[in-house]
Amino acid sequence: MLEGALRLKKLPGMCRDAGMPALALTDTNNMFA
């Protein structure tokens, strides 16, 4: 596990509760615009 082991089903609710308006999932060391 390079970065962590967060449950994906819990992620949207956690972000919403933290007041985050958006969420992005990327591969390690890769982000393309």
Distance bins in CASP14 RR format, pairs under 12 A and 6 or more apart:
PFRMAT RR
TARGET T0000
AUTHOR 0000-0000-0000
RMODE 2
METHOD distances of the structure
MODEL  1
1 28 0 0 0 0 0 1 0 0 0 0 0
2 27 0 0 0 0 0 1 0 0 0 0 0
2 28 1 0 1 0 0 0 0 0 0 0 0
2 29 0 0 0 0 1 0 0 0 0 0 0
3 25 0 0 0 0 0 1 0 0 0 0 0
3 26 0 0 0 0 0 1 0 0 0 0 0
3 27 0 0 0 0 0 1 0 0 0 0 0
3 28 1 0 0 1 0 0 0 0 0 0 0
3 29 0 0 0 0 0 1 0 0 0 0 0
4 11 0 0 0 0 0 1 0 0 0 0 0
4 28 0 0 0 0 0 1 0 0 0 0 0
5 11 0 0 0 0 0 1 0 0 0 0 0
6 12 0 0 0 0 0 1 0 0 0 0 0
6 13 0 0 0 0 0 1 0 0 0 0 0
6 14 0 0 0 0 1 0 0 0 0 0 0
6 15 0 0 0 0 0 1 0 0 0 0 0
6 23 0 0 0 0 0 1 0 0 0 0 0
6 25 0 0 0 0 0 1 0 0 0 0 0
7 13 0 0 0 0 0 1 0 0 0 0 0
7 14 0 0 0 0 1 0 0 0 0 0 0
8 14 0 0 0 0 0 1 0 0 0 0 0
8 15 0 0 0 0 0 1 0 0 0 0 0
8 23 0 0 0 0 0 1 0 0 0 0 0
8 25 0 0 0 0 1 0 0 0 0 0 0
10 16 0 0 0 0 0 1 0 0 0 0 0
10 17 0 0 0 0 0 1 0 0 0 0 0
11 17 0 0 0 0 0 1 0 0 0 0 0
11 18 0 0 0 0 0 1 0 0 0 0 0
11 20 0 0 0 0 0 1 0 0 0 0 0
11 23 1 0 0 1 0 0 0 0 0 0 0
11 24 0 0 0 0 0 1 0 0 0 0 0
11 25 0 0 0 0 1 0 0 0 0 0 0
12 18 0 0 0 0 0 1 0 0 0 0 0
12 19 0 0 0 0 0 1 0 0 0 0 0
12 20 0 0 0 0 1 0 0 0 0 0 0
12 22 0 0 0 0 0 1 0 0 0 0 0
12 23 1 0 0 1 0 0 0 0 0 0 0
12 25 0 0 0 0 0 1 0 0 0 0 0
13 19 0 0 0 0 1 0 0 0 0 0 0
13 20 0 0 0 0 1 0 0 0 0 0 0
13 23 0 0 0 0 1 0 0 0 0 0 0
14 20 0 0 0 0 1 0 0 0 0 0 0
14 23 0 0 0 0 1 0 0 0 0 0 0
15 21 0 0 0 0 1 0 0 0 0 0 0
15 22 0 0 0 0 1 0 0 0 0 0 0
15 23 1 0 1 0 0 0 0 0 0 0 0
15 24 0 0 0 0 0 1 0 0 0 0 0
15 25 0 0 0 0 0 1 0 0 0 0 0
16 22 0 0 0 0 0 1 0 0 0 0 0
16 23 0 0 0 0 1 0 0 0 0 0 0
24 30 0 0 0 0 0 1 0 0 0 0 0
24 31 1 0 0 1 0 0 0 0 0 0 0
24 32 0 0 0 0 0 1 0 0 0 0 0
24 33 0 0 0 0 0 1 0 0 0 0 0
25 31 0 0 0 0 0 1 0 0 0 0 0
26 32 0 0 0 0 1 0 0 0 0 0 0
26 33 0 0 0 0 0 1 0 0 0 0 0
END
